[in-house]
Amino acid sequence: MRIEDVPVLVVGGGPVGLSTGLFLAHWGVRPLVIEKRDGISAVARAGTSLRTLEVFRSVGLESALKEAGWEGGPPMLTVFKDSGLGATVHRGGLPERYAARLETCSPVNPRLILTHDQVQRLALDEMRRRGGRVRFGTRLVDLVPEADRVRARVVDVATGEEWQIRAGYLVGADGANSDVRERLGIAVPDREVIARLNTAFFRADLGPVLREWGTHMCFVRNDAVYATLMSKNGDDQWSSHIMDYPGKPHELAELTESKTIDLLRAAIGDDSVRIELHAVNAWEAAIGMASSFAAGRVFLAGDAAHVQSSAGGLGMNTGIQDGHNLAWKLAAVVRGSFTPALLDTYEPERRAAARASLNLSRGLHQGYQALDGGPHALYDKMAADYLRGMMFYAYPPHDSPDVLDDTIRPGRRFPHRWIDSPAAGRVSTFDLAGSHWSLFTGPGGHRWPAAVASLGIDVHVHELEAVRGAALVRPDGFVAWHGSAPESLSRALRDLGLRRR
């Protein structure tokens, strides 16, 4: 049996696995991604959130995002109608102060959207360009964690050929029914099924309906169906969560093509509309977290670590952000600048973020099911949870940060500010931080260069009027430390696992 050596093996070639591979390659680790399917998805499923677009921008993909994406409505703006082409019953969105926060908190356009398939294509192309590799049609057969590596046995699905991969680390990004998680014996003890539904993906020309809606998200409830209609490209590609209809069985049940089209026409409100059905899936919307996100040199990310319903639209996004958090840490350990103690921060940090995302999903799902007096009370109640779950979550010890608080705090994303730079003109602090270690100091920060030089890692230093003392920002954009004593900066990094020089 042939043997292949890689620094990091990623199991799963969906948006989470391919994005994790991209982030690893960006930080100088050339991963191998394996996927049992024979290619990436051609169906436009989930969409990106503002924070996900930020992390792609941070690794140099701003132009690619604008080229690949399209502009939808403001986040969470939704119309509730008796049919897609019929009368509007309600219109709801985030309360004004929360909507304004999203318009000003980032250099990224909050209305920009990339779908599941676009994310996969972008991540795949960029990962390969930066030295990463992917093998489709390759399935994990077995894995054996060892003290200094992980041994994985894989098989070529088409030929049956087996070989062994010896990896320094392994990331399981292989979905809700994760083989990696199962082989590690990790359970999802609190998994709760909250709905059984069907999701259809289709093409239809609905004319100027999006201009009339003012958004890309619509809920429909009438005597024939309770469903969503969601644009996937701002034009003719759609998805629909079919949540209820007369005679719907309690158990999970597939829909025939003809029944699906009948329900879609009922949701659209026009029996003459031509529908080109791409796929319809029966699935269980469940919420839960794995009992552990890591076992030795093996880590879980995305649905392998936590599952949630589609309400709120953060499932894929939370998983991509898992990979972003993990990749820079793996790269720092593989390069030898940090000890493996740094990797111990992955689970508590991402568990806190996943908890915020799952809380939103549960609250919105329950609210949509009970919706009868209009959406305003629901969105008033869930607005803070939406912003917290999407991008204003905090890593321990902060549990429920104020999402409208834009001060610099350890464990929080470094706030975006537009500043005038002599070298680059008007630039965001987000772009100054980029994807490397950065130290933002207040005016006259002459004490800090010597402190930074003693660390033994590359740290970019920037002076900002708004900073008191200094703030150390990690490669993922989160504040690692904030203080005024240079000696405490060194201690903070050594607590994370910085190797002593």
C-alpha positions as CSV (number, residue, x, y, z in Angstrom):
1,M,0.0,0.0,0.0
2,R,1.5,3.3,-1.0
3,I,1.9,6.0,1.6
4,E,1.5,9.8,1.2
5,D,2.7,12.4,3.7
6,V,0.9,15.8,4.1
7,P,1.0,18.5,6.8
8,V,-2.8,18.8,7.1
9,L,-5.5,16.5,5.6
10,V,-9.0,18.0,5.3
11,V,-11.8,15.5,4.9
12,G,-14.7,17.0,3.1
13,G,-14.8,19.1,0.0
14,G,-17.9,21.2,0.6
15,P,-17.7,25.0,1.3
16,V,-16.3,24.5,4.8
17,G,-13.6,22.0,3.8
18,L,-12.5,23.9,0.7
19,S,-12.4,27.2,2.6
20,T,-10.4,25.6,5.3
21,G,-8.0,24.4,2.7
22,L,-7.8,27.9,1.2
23,F,-7.0,29.5,4.5
24,L,-4.3,26.9,5.3
25,A,-2.7,27.5,1.9
26,H,-2.9,31.3,2.4
27,W,-1.0,30.9,5.7
28,G,1.7,28.8,4.0
29,V,0.5,25.2,4.7
30,R,-0.2,23.2,1.6
31,P,-3.1,20.9,2.6
32,L,-4.7,18.0,0.9
33,V,-8.5,18.0,0.7
34,I,-10.4,14.8,-0.1
35,E,-14.0,14.5,-1.0
36,K,-16.0,11.3,-1.7
37,R,-18.2,13.0,-4.3
38,D,-16.8,13.4,-7.8
39,G,-16.9,17.3,-7.9
40,I,-18.3,20.4,-6.3
41,S,-22.0,21.1,-6.0
42,A,-23.8,22.6,-8.9
43,V,-26.8,23.7,-6.8
44,A,-26.9,27.1,-5.2
45,R,-27.8,26.4,-1.6
46,A,-26.7,28.5,1.3
47,G,-25.6,32.1,1.0
48,T,-22.7,34.1,2.6
49,S,-23.0,36.4,5.6
50,L,-21.1,39.6,6.1
51,R,-18.5,38.1,8.4
52,T,-17.8,35.3,5.9
53,L,-17.2,37.9,3.2
54,E,-14.9,39.7,5.5
55,V,-12.7,36.6,6.1
56,F,-12.4,36.0,2.4
57,R,-11.5,39.7,1.8
58,S,-8.8,39.4,4.5
59,V,-7.0,36.8,2.4
60,G,-7.0,38.9,-0.7
61,L,-10.2,38.0,-2.4
62,E,-12.0,41.4,-2.5
63,S,-12.1,41.6,-6.3
64,A,-13.0,38.0,-6.7
65,L,-16.0,38.4,-4.3
66,K,-17.3,41.4,-6.2
67,E,-16.9,39.6,-9.5
68,A,-18.6,36.3,-8.4
69,G,-21.3,37.8,-6.1
70,W,-24.6,39.6,-6.5
71,E,-26.4,42.2,-4.5
72,G,-29.5,41.1,-2.5
73,G,-31.6,43.0,0.0
74,P,-30.5,44.2,3.4
75,P,-29.7,41.4,5.8
76,M,-32.9,39.9,7.2
77,L,-35.3,42.1,5.3
78,T,-38.2,39.8,4.5
79,V,-41.6,40.1,2.9
80,F,-44.5,37.9,4.0
81,K,-47.1,37.3,1.3
82,D,-50.1,35.1,0.4
83,S,-48.1,34.2,-2.7
84,G,-44.9,35.4,-4.3
85,L,-46.8,37.4,-6.9
86,G,-49.7,38.2,-4.6
87,A,-50.5,40.6,-1.9
88,T,-48.0,41.6,0.8
89,V,-49.3,40.8,4.3
90,H,-46.3,42.1,6.2
91,R,-42.8,43.4,5.6
92,G,-40.2,43.0,8.3
93,G,-36.5,43.5,9.0
94,L,-34.0,44.5,11.6
95,P,-34.8,47.4,13.8
96,E,-33.2,50.6,12.5
97,R,-30.3,50.7,15.0
98,Y,-29.3,47.1,14.1
99,A,-29.6,47.6,10.4
100,A,-27.5,50.8,10.6
101,R,-24.9,48.8,12.6
102,L,-24.5,46.4,9.7
103,E,-24.2,49.2,7.2
104,T,-21.3,50.8,9.1
105,C,-19.4,48.0,10.9
106,S,-17.4,46.6,7.9
107,P,-15.7,47.7,4.7
108,V,-17.7,45.0,3.0
109,N,-21.1,45.7,1.4
110,P,-23.6,43.9,3.6
111,R,-25.9,43.2,0.7
112,L,-23.3,41.2,-1.3
113,I,-24.1,37.5,-1.6
114,L,-22.2,34.4,-2.8
115,T,-24.1,31.1,-2.8
116,H,-22.8,27.7,-1.7
117,D,-21.7,26.7,-5.1
118,Q,-19.9,30.0,-5.8
119,V,-18.0,29.7,-2.5
120,Q,-16.9,26.2,-3.4
121,R,-15.6,27.3,-6.9
122,L,-13.8,30.3,-5.5
123,A,-12.2,28.4,-2.6
124,L,-11.2,25.5,-4.8
125,D,-9.6,27.7,-7.5
126,E,-7.8,29.9,-4.9
127,M,-6.6,27.0,-2.8
128,R,-5.1,25.3,-5.9
129,R,-3.5,28.6,-7.0
130,R,-1.8,28.9,-3.6
131,G,-0.5,25.3,-3.6
132,G,-3.2,23.3,-1.9
133,R,-4.5,20.1,-3.5
134,V,-7.9,18.4,-3.7
135,R,-8.9,14.8,-4.7
136,F,-12.5,14.3,-5.5
137,G,-13.9,10.7,-5.6
138,T,-11.8,9.8,-2.6
139,R,-13.4,8.4,0.6
140,L,-12.0,8.0,4.1
141,V,-12.0,4.4,5.1
142,D,-10.2,4.6,8.5
143,L,-8.2,6.9,10.7
144,V,-5.8,6.2,13.5
145,P,-4.7,9.2,15.7
146,E,-1.2,8.9,17.0
147,A,1.0,11.0,19.2
148,D,2.9,12.7,16.4
149,R,0.6,12.3,13.4
150,V,-2.7,10.9,12.1
151,R,-2.8,7.9,9.8
152,A,-5.7,7.8,7.4
153,R,-6.7,5.1,5.0
154,V,-8.5,6.3,1.9
155,V,-10.0,4.7,-1.2
156,D,-10.5,5.9,-4.8
157,V,-14.3,5.5,-5.2
158,A,-14.0,4.7,-8.9
159,T,-11.2,2.2,-8.9
160,G,-11.2,0.8,-5.4
161,E,-7.5,1.5,-5.0
162,E,-6.6,2.1,-1.3
163,W,-3.6,4.0,0.1
164,Q,-2.5,5.6,3.4
165,I,-2.1,9.2,4.1
166,R,0.1,10.3,7.0
167,A,-0.9,13.7,8.2
168,G,0.4,16.0,10.8
169,Y,-3.2,17.1,11.5
170,L,-6.6,16.2,10.2
171,V,-9.7,18.4,9.9
172,G,-13.1,16.7,9.6
173,A,-15.3,19.0,7.6
174,D,-17.4,16.1,6.2
175,G,-20.9,17.2,7.2
176,A,-23.6,16.4,9.7
177,N,-23.1,12.6,9.3
178,S,-19.4,13.0,9.7
179,D,-17.3,9.8,9.2
180,V,-14.5,11.5,11.0
181,R,-16.6,12.2,14.1
182,E,-18.1,8.7,14.1
183,R,-14.6,7.1,13.9
184,L,-13.5,9.2,16.8
185,G,-16.5,8.0,18.8
186,I,-17.7,11.6,19.4
187,A,-21.4,11.9,19.9
188,V,-23.9,14.8,19.4
189,P,-25.8,14.3,22.7
190,D,-28.1,17.3,22.5
191,R,-29.1,16.9,18.8
192,E,-32.8,17.8,18.5
193,V,-34.9,17.5,15.4
194,I,-37.0,20.7,15.1
195,A,-38.5,20.2,11.7
196,R,-38.8,17.9,8.7
197,L,-39.1,19.6,5.4
198,N,-38.3,19.6,1.7
199,T,-36.1,22.1,-0.1
200,A,-36.4,22.7,-3.8
201,F,-33.9,24.3,-6.1
202,F,-35.3,25.6,-9.4
203,R,-35.2,28.1,-12.2
204,A,-38.2,30.3,-12.9
205,D,-38.8,33.7,-14.5
206,L,-40.8,35.7,-12.1
207,G,-40.3,39.0,-13.8
208,P,-39.6,42.1,-11.7
209,V,-40.8,40.5,-8.5
210,L,-37.5,41.3,-6.6
211,R,-37.9,45.0,-7.2
212,E,-41.5,44.8,-5.9
213,W,-40.3,42.9,-2.8
214,G,-37.3,45.1,-2.2
215,T,-35.4,42.0,-1.0
216,H,-34.5,38.5,-2.0
217,M,-36.4,36.7,0.8
218,C,-40.1,35.9,0.9
219,F,-42.3,33.8,3.2
220,V,-45.6,32.5,1.7
221,R,-48.5,31.2,3.6
222,N,-51.8,30.2,1.9
223,D,-54.3,27.3,1.9
224,A,-52.0,25.2,-0.3
225,V,-48.5,25.7,1.1
226,Y,-46.3,27.3,3.7
227,A,-42.9,27.9,2.1
228,T,-40.1,30.3,1.4
229,L,-39.1,31.8,-1.9
230,M,-35.4,32.9,-1.9
231,S,-33.5,34.3,-4.9
232,K,-30.1,32.7,-5.5
233,N,-28.8,35.1,-8.1
234,G,-31.0,38.2,-8.2
235,D,-32.7,36.9,-11.3
236,D,-34.0,33.4,-12.2
237,Q,-32.4,30.9,-9.8
238,W,-34.5,30.1,-6.7
239,S,-34.8,27.9,-3.6
240,S,-37.8,27.1,-1.5
241,H,-38.1,25.5,1.9
242,I,-41.4,23.7,1.7
243,M,-42.4,23.6,5.4
244,D,-46.0,22.6,5.4
245,Y,-48.9,21.7,3.1
246,P,-52.2,19.8,3.5
247,G,-51.6,16.1,4.1
248,K,-47.9,16.6,4.9
249,P,-46.8,13.4,6.8
250,H,-45.2,13.8,10.2
251,E,-42.2,11.6,9.2
252,L,-39.6,12.6,6.7
253,A,-40.9,12.0,3.2
254,E,-39.6,12.6,-0.3
255,L,-41.7,14.7,-2.7
256,T,-42.3,13.7,-6.3
257,E,-41.3,16.1,-9.1
258,S,-44.9,16.8,-10.0
259,K,-46.0,17.4,-6.4
260,T,-43.0,19.7,-5.8
261,I,-43.9,21.8,-8.9
262,D,-47.5,22.0,-7.8
263,L,-46.4,23.3,-4.4
264,L,-44.0,25.8,-6.0
265,R,-46.7,27.1,-8.3
266,A,-48.9,27.5,-5.3
267,A,-46.2,29.4,-3.5
268,I,-45.5,31.6,-6.5
269,G,-49.2,32.3,-7.2
270,D,-49.3,31.5,-10.9
271,D,-50.0,28.1,-12.3
272,S,-48.7,29.1,-15.7
273,V,-45.1,29.8,-14.6
274,R,-42.6,27.5,-16.2
275,I,-40.5,25.8,-13.5
276,E,-37.2,24.0,-14.2
277,L,-36.6,21.8,-11.2
278,H,-33.0,21.1,-10.4
279,A,-33.3,19.2,-7.2
280,V,-35.6,18.6,-4.2
281,N,-34.3,17.2,-0.9
282,A,-36.1,15.8,2.1
283,W,-34.1,16.6,5.3
284,E,-34.3,17.0,9.0
285,A,-33.6,20.4,10.5
286,A,-31.7,19.6,13.7
287,I,-29.9,21.7,16.3
288,G,-27.0,20.3,18.3
289,M,-23.3,20.4,19.1
290,A,-20.7,17.6,19.2
291,S,-19.5,16.7,22.7
292,S,-16.0,17.6,21.6
293,F,-14.6,19.5,18.6
294,A,-11.2,17.9,18.8
295,A,-9.4,14.7,19.7
296,G,-5.6,15.0,19.8
297,R,-4.5,16.0,16.3
298,V,-8.0,15.7,14.8
299,F,-10.4,18.6,14.7
300,L,-14.1,19.0,13.6
301,A,-15.4,21.9,11.7
302,G,-18.8,23.0,10.3
303,D,-21.7,20.5,10.4
304,A,-19.4,17.8,11.7
305,A,-19.1,19.9,14.9
306,H,-22.5,21.6,15.1
307,V,-25.8,21.5,13.2
308,Q,-28.6,23.9,13.0
309,S,-31.7,24.7,10.9
310,S,-31.5,27.1,8.0
311,A,-33.3,29.8,9.9
312,G,-31.0,32.8,10.1
313,G,-28.8,31.5,7.3
314,L,-25.6,31.0,9.4
315,G,-24.9,27.3,9.2
316,M,-22.4,27.3,6.3
317,N,-21.0,30.6,7.5
318,T,-20.3,29.5,11.1
319,G,-18.5,26.5,9.6
320,I,-16.3,28.6,7.3
321,Q,-15.4,30.7,10.3
322,D,-14.5,27.5,12.2
323,G,-12.0,26.8,9.4
324,H,-10.7,30.4,9.4
325,N,-10.1,30.2,13.2
326,L,-8.4,26.8,13.0
327,A,-6.2,27.4,9.9
328,W,-4.0,30.2,11.2
329,K,-3.5,28.3,14.4
330,L,-2.5,25.1,12.6
331,A,-0.2,27.1,10.4
332,A,1.5,28.8,13.4
333,V,2.1,25.4,15.0
334,V,3.2,23.7,11.8
335,R,5.7,26.5,11.2
336,G,7.0,26.2,14.7
337,S,6.3,29.7,16.0
338,F,3.7,28.5,18.5
339,T,3.5,25.3,20.5
340,P,0.5,23.0,20.1
341,A,-1.0,24.7,23.2
342,L,-2.4,27.3,20.7
343,L,-4.7,24.6,19.3
344,D,-6.3,24.2,22.6
345,T,-8.1,27.5,22.1
346,Y,-9.9,26.3,19.0
347,E,-12.7,24.4,20.8
348,P,-13.7,26.9,23.5
349,E,-13.6,29.8,21.0
350,R,-15.6,28.1,18.3
351,R,-18.0,26.5,20.7
352,A,-18.9,30.0,22.0
353,A,-19.4,31.2,18.4
354,A,-21.5,28.1,17.5
355,R,-23.6,28.6,20.6
356,A,-24.5,32.1,19.4
357,S,-25.3,30.8,15.9
358,L,-27.5,28.0,17.2
359,N,-29.4,30.2,19.6
360,L,-30.3,32.4,16.6
361,S,-31.4,29.5,14.5
362,R,-33.6,28.0,17.2
363,G,-35.2,31.3,18.1
364,L,-36.0,32.3,14.5
365,H,-37.2,28.8,13.6
366,Q,-39.6,28.8,16.5
367,G,-40.7,32.3,15.7
368,Y,-41.4,31.6,12.1
369,Q,-43.5,28.6,13.0
370,A,-45.6,30.6,15.4
371,L,-45.7,33.8,13.3
372,D,-49.3,35.1,13.2
373,G,-49.2,38.8,14.3
374,G,-46.5,40.0,11.9
375,P,-42.7,39.8,12.0
376,H,-41.9,43.0,13.9
377,A,-42.0,41.5,17.4
378,L,-39.9,38.5,16.3
379,Y,-37.3,40.7,14.6
380,D,-37.2,43.1,17.6
381,K,-36.5,40.1,19.8
382,M,-34.0,38.4,17.6
383,A,-32.0,41.3,16.1
384,A,-29.2,41.2,18.7
385,D,-29.0,37.5,18.5
386,Y,-28.7,37.8,14.7
387,L,-25.8,40.2,14.8
388,R,-24.1,38.2,17.6
389,G,-24.5,34.9,15.8
390,M,-23.2,36.3,12.5
391,M,-20.1,38.3,13.5
392,F,-20.3,39.9,17.0
393,Y,-19.8,36.8,19.0
394,A,-17.1,36.9,21.6
395,Y,-14.6,34.3,22.6
396,P,-14.4,33.4,26.3
397,P,-14.7,34.8,28.9
398,H,-17.4,37.0,27.3
399,D,-20.7,35.2,26.8
400,S,-23.3,37.7,25.5
401,P,-21.5,40.8,24.2
402,D,-23.4,44.0,23.4
403,V,-23.5,43.9,19.6
404,L,-23.8,47.7,19.4
405,D,-20.7,48.2,21.5
406,D,-17.8,49.1,19.2
407,T,-15.0,49.5,21.7
408,I,-11.8,47.5,21.5
409,R,-12.0,44.4,23.7
410,P,-10.0,41.2,23.9
411,G,-11.9,38.3,22.5
412,R,-13.9,40.5,20.1
413,R,-13.4,41.3,16.4
414,F,-11.3,44.4,16.0
415,P,-13.7,47.2,15.0
416,H,-13.7,48.7,11.5
417,R,-12.8,52.3,11.1
418,W,-12.1,54.3,7.9
419,I,-8.9,56.2,8.3
420,D,-6.7,58.3,6.0
421,S,-3.4,56.6,5.4
422,P,-0.5,58.6,3.8
423,A,0.5,55.5,1.9
424,A,-2.8,54.0,0.8
425,G,-5.3,56.9,1.1
426,R,-8.7,56.1,2.7
427,V,-8.4,52.6,4.2
428,S,-10.2,50.4,6.7
429,T,-8.6,49.3,9.9
430,F,-9.8,45.8,8.9
431,D,-7.5,46.0,5.8
432,L,-4.6,47.3,7.9
433,A,-4.9,44.3,10.2
434,G,-5.2,41.9,7.2
435,S,-4.4,38.3,8.0
436,H,-1.3,38.8,10.1
437,W,-0.4,39.8,13.6
438,S,-0.9,43.5,14.0
439,L,-0.4,46.0,16.9
440,F,-2.5,49.1,16.9
441,T,-1.0,51.8,19.2
442,G,-2.2,55.2,20.2
443,P,-0.4,58.4,19.2
444,G,3.3,58.5,20.2
445,G,3.7,54.8,20.7
446,H,7.5,54.9,20.8
447,R,7.7,52.2,23.5
448,W,6.2,49.5,21.3
449,P,8.7,48.7,18.5
450,A,11.2,47.3,20.9
451,A,8.5,45.2,22.6
452,V,7.4,43.9,19.2
453,A,10.9,43.1,18.1
454,S,11.4,40.9,21.2
455,L,8.5,38.7,20.3
456,G,10.3,36.8,17.5
457,I,7.2,36.9,15.2
458,D,6.3,39.3,12.4
459,V,3.9,41.9,13.8
460,H,2.7,44.9,11.7
461,V,2.5,48.1,13.8
462,H,0.0,50.9,13.1
463,E,-0.7,54.1,15.0
464,L,-4.4,55.1,15.4
465,E,-5.9,58.1,17.2
466,A,-8.7,56.0,18.6
467,V,-6.5,53.5,20.5
468,R,-5.6,53.9,24.1
469,G,-2.4,52.0,24.9
470,A,-2.1,49.3,22.4
471,A,-4.2,46.4,21.0
472,L,-2.7,43.2,19.5
473,V,-4.9,41.8,16.7
474,R,-4.6,38.1,15.7
475,P,-4.4,36.9,12.1
476,D,-8.1,36.2,12.2
477,G,-8.9,39.8,13.1
478,F,-9.8,39.2,16.8
479,V,-8.2,41.2,19.6
480,A,-5.7,39.0,21.5
481,W,-4.6,41.6,24.0
482,H,-5.3,45.3,25.0
483,G,-3.2,47.2,27.5
484,S,-0.6,49.8,28.2
485,A,2.4,47.8,29.5
486,P,4.8,46.3,26.9
487,E,5.8,43.5,29.2
488,S,2.2,42.2,29.4
489,L,2.1,42.0,25.6
490,S,4.8,39.3,25.7
491,R,3.1,37.4,28.5
492,A,-0.2,37.4,26.6
493,L,1.4,35.8,23.6
494,R,3.4,33.3,25.7
495,D,0.1,32.3,27.3
496,L,-1.2,31.4,23.8
497,G,1.8,29.2,23.2
498,L,4.4,31.5,21.6
499,R,7.7,29.7,21.6
500,R,10.4,31.3,23.8
501,R,13.3,32.7,21.8
